[in-house]
Amino acid sequence: MTGKTLTRMDLSEAVFREVGLSRNESAALVESVLQHMSDALVDGETVKISSFGTFSVRDKAARVGRNPKTGEEVPIHPRRVLTFRPSHLMKDRVSAGNK
């Protein structure tokens, strides 16, 4: 693994280079897109990006967990979790990059 992380700044820089907007406009565009995605997920909607994947929110029920070290039962409260399911095209691209 390379250890490189793609950041918001990297995305805005890519928009700046590829689209030709100013750096400030590129940063605002990236922030706007991420904000729309976040708002939709908070509202319980699914965010589907063609050829990339699907983000969705899942409600998990309460259950009883167990501390593996002590064996003590611990209640796990109900919660909402964010899930991501990559598209087949994305899976294929990542798989091809491993070769």
Contact map, one row per residue, 1 for C-alpha under 8 A:
111000000000000000000000000000000000000000000000000000000000000000000000000000000000000000000000000
111100000000000000000000000000000000000000000000000000000000000000000000000000000000000000000000000
111110000000000000000000000000000000000000000000000000000000000000000000000000000000000000000000000
011111000000000000000000000000000000000000000000000000000000000000000000000000000000000000000000000
001111100000000000000000000000000000000000000000000000000000000000000000000000000000000000000000000
000111110110000000000000000000000000000000000000000000000000000000000000000000000000000000000000000
000011111110000000000000000000000000000000000000000000000000000000000000000000000000000000000000000
000001111111000000000000001001100000000000000000000000000000000000000000000000000000000000000000000
000000111111100000000000001000000000000000000000000000000000000000000000000000000000000000000000000
000001111111110000000000000000000000000000000000000000000000000000000000000000000000000000000000000
000001111111111000000000000001000000000000000000000000000000000000000000000000000000000000000000000
000000011111111100000010011011000000000000000000000000000000000000000000000000000000000000000000000
000000001111111110000010011000000000000000000000000000000000000000000000000000000000000000000000000
000000000111111111000000000000000000000000000000000000000000000000000000000000000000000000000000000
000000000011111111111000010000000000000000000000000000000000000000000000000000000000000000000000000
000000000001111111111110010000000000000000000000000000000000000000000000000000000000000000000000000
000000000000111111111000000000000000000000000000000000000000000000000000000000000000000000000000000
000000000000011111110000000000000000000000000000000000000000000000000000000000000000000000000000000
000000000000001111111000000000000000000000000000000000000000000000000000000000000000000000000000000
000000000000001111111100000000000000000000000000000000000000000000000000000000000000000000000000000
000000000000001110111110110000000000000000000000000000000000000000000000000000000000000000000000000
000000000000000100011111110000000000000000000000000000000000000000000000000000000000000000000000000
000000000001100100001111111000000000000000000000000000000000000000000000000000000000000000000000000
000000000000000000000111111100000000000000000000000000000000000000000000000000000000000000000000000
000000000000000000001111111110000000000000000000000000000000000000000000000000000000000000000000000
000000000001101100001111111111000000000000000000000000000000000000000000000000000000000000000000000
000000011001100000000011111111100000000000000000000000000000000000000000000000000000000000000000000
000000000000000000000001111111110000000000000000000000000000000000000000000000000000000000000000000
000000000001000000000000111111111000000000000000000000000000000000000000000000000000000000000000000
000000010011000000000000011111111100000000000000000000000000000000000000000000000000000000000000000
000000010000000000000000001111111110000000000000000000000000000000000000000000000000000000000000000
000000000000000000000000000111111111000000000000000000000000000000000000000000000000000000000000000
000000000000000000000000000011111111100000000000000000000000000000000000000000000000000000000000000
000000000000000000000000000001111111110000000000000000000000000000000000000000000000000000000000000
000000000000000000000000000000111111111000000000000000000000000000000000000000000000000000000000000
000000000000000000000000000000011111111100000000000000000000000000000000000000000000000000000000000
000000000000000000000000000000001111111110000010000000000000000000000000000000000000000000000000000
000000000000000000000000000000000111111111000000000000000000000000000000000000000000000000000000000
000000000000000000000000000000000011111111100000000000000000000000000000000000000000000000000000000
000000000000000000000000000000000001111111111110000000000000000000000000000000000000000000000000000
000000000000000000000000000000000000111111111110000000111000000000000000000000000000000000000000000
000000000000000000000000000000000000011111111000000000000000000000000000000000000000000000000000000
000000000000000000000000000000000000001111111000000000000000000000000000000000000000000000000000000
000000000000000000000000000000000000000111111100000000011000000000000000000000000000000000000000000
000000000000000000000000000000000000000111111110000000011000000000000000000000000000000000000000000
000000000000000000000000000000000000000110011111000001111000000000000000000000000000000000000000000
000000000000000000000000000000000000100110001111100001110000000000000000000000000000000000000000000
000000000000000000000000000000000000000000000111110111100000000000000000000000000000000000000000000
000000000000000000000000000000000000000000000011111111000000000000000000000000000000000000000000000
000000000000000000000000000000000000000000000001111110000000000000000000000000000000001000000000000
000000000000000000000000000000000000000000000000111110000000000000000000000000000000001111000000000
000000000000000000000000000000000000000000000001111111000000000000000000000000000000011011000000000
000000000000000000000000000000000000000000000001111111100000000000000000000000000001111001000000000
000000000000000000000000000000000000000000000111100111110000000000000000000000000001111000000000000
000000000000000000000000000000000000000010000111000011111000000000000000000000000111100000000000000
000000000000000000000000000000000000000010011110000001111100000000000000000000000111000000000000000
000000000000000000000000000000000000000010011100000000111110000000000000000000011110000000000000000
000000000000000000000000000000000000000000000000000000011111000000000000000000011110000000000000000
000000000000000000000000000000000000000000000000000000001111100000000000000001111000000000000000000
000000000000000000000000000000000000000000000000000000000111110000000000000001111000000000000000000
000000000000000000000000000000000000000000000000000000000011111000000000000011100000000000000000000
000000000000000000000000000000000000000000000000000000000001111100000000001111100000000000000000000
000000000000000000000000000000000000000000000000000000000000111110000000001111000000000000000000000
000000000000000000000000000000000000000000000000000000000000011111000000111100000000000000000000000
000000000000000000000000000000000000000000000000000000000000001111100000111100000000000000000000000
000000000000000000000000000000000000000000000000000000000000000111110011110000000000000000000000000
000000000000000000000000000000000000000000000000000000000000000011111111110000000000000000000000000
000000000000000000000000000000000000000000000000000000000000000001111111000000000000000000000000000
000000000000000000000000000000000000000000000000000000000000000000111110000000000000000000000000000
000000000000000000000000000000000000000000000000000000000000000000111111000000000000000000000000000
000000000000000000000000000000000000000000000000000000000000000001111111100000000000000000000000000
000000000000000000000000000000000000000000000000000000000000000001110111110000000000000000000000000
000000000000000000000000000000000000000000000000000000000000000111100011111000000000000000000000000
000000000000000000000000000000000000000000000000000000000000000111100001111100000000000000000000000
000000000000000000000000000000000000000000000000000000000000011110000000111110000000000000000000000
000000000000000000000000000000000000000000000000000000000000011110000000011111000000000000000000000
000000000000000000000000000000000000000000000000000000000000111000000000001111100000000000000000000
000000000000000000000000000000000000000000000000000000000011111000000000000111110000000000000000000
000000000000000000000000000000000000000000000000000000000011110000000000000011111000000000000000000
000000000000000000000000000000000000000000000000000000001111000000000000000001111100000000000000000
000000000000000000000000000000000000000000000000000000001111000000000000000000111110000000000000000
000000000000000000000000000000000000000000000000000000111100000000000000000000011111000000000000000
000000000000000000000000000000000000000000000000000000111100000000000000000000001111100000000000000
000000000000000000000000000000000000000000000000000011110000000000000000000000000111110000000000000
000000000000000000000000000000000000000000000000000011100000000000000000000000000011111000000000000
000000000000000000000000000000000000000000000000000111000000000000000000000000000001111101100000000
000000000000000000000000000000000000000000000000011111000000000000000000000000000000111111100000000
000000000000000000000000000000000000000000000000001000000000000000000000000000000000011111110000000
000000000000000000000000000000000000000000000000001100000000000000000000000000000000001111111000000
000000000000000000000000000000000000000000000000001110000000000000000000000000000000011111111100000
000000000000000000000000000000000000000000000000000000000000000000000000000000000000011111111110000
000000000000000000000000000000000000000000000000000000000000000000000000000000000000000111111111000
000000000000000000000000000000000000000000000000000000000000000000000000000000000000000011111111100
000000000000000000000000000000000000000000000000000000000000000000000000000000000000000001111111110
000000000000000000000000000000000000000000000000000000000000000000000000000000000000000000111111111
000000000000000000000000000000000000000000000000000000000000000000000000000000000000000000011111111
000000000000000000000000000000000000000000000000000000000000000000000000000000000000000000001111111
000000000000000000000000000000000000000000000000000000000000000000000000000000000000000000000111111
000000000000000000000000000000000000000000000000000000000000000000000000000000000000000000000011111
